[in-house]
């Protein structure tokens, strides 16, 4: 049996649209509730994303009307959309607030 090195383990990859959304979430939270709360929220968000790899975070298939293969989960007030990448890593595609029109924003982040 081959020992698994940390480099062999799948990784979380935050893609461009998701990175922009994380920045927006952080700034909004910091401006409304302070840096401590913004830090707590973002740390929790990343812990939930890490849970994809261990199946600790419960995810669901993206609805067919979105036209994209992948999954999503809810973290507090946001929906995190992700997909498996060809190399086995997990790509965090976008993160949308529950009040956003999900399909329109999702398509915008994918350039559809």
ABEGO torsion letter per residue (X at the ends): XBBBBAAABBBBBBBAAAAAAAAAAAAAAAAAAEAAAAAAAAAAAAAAAAAAAAGABBBBBBBAAAGBBEBBBBBEABBBBBBBBAAGBBBBABBBBAABBAAAAAAAAAGX
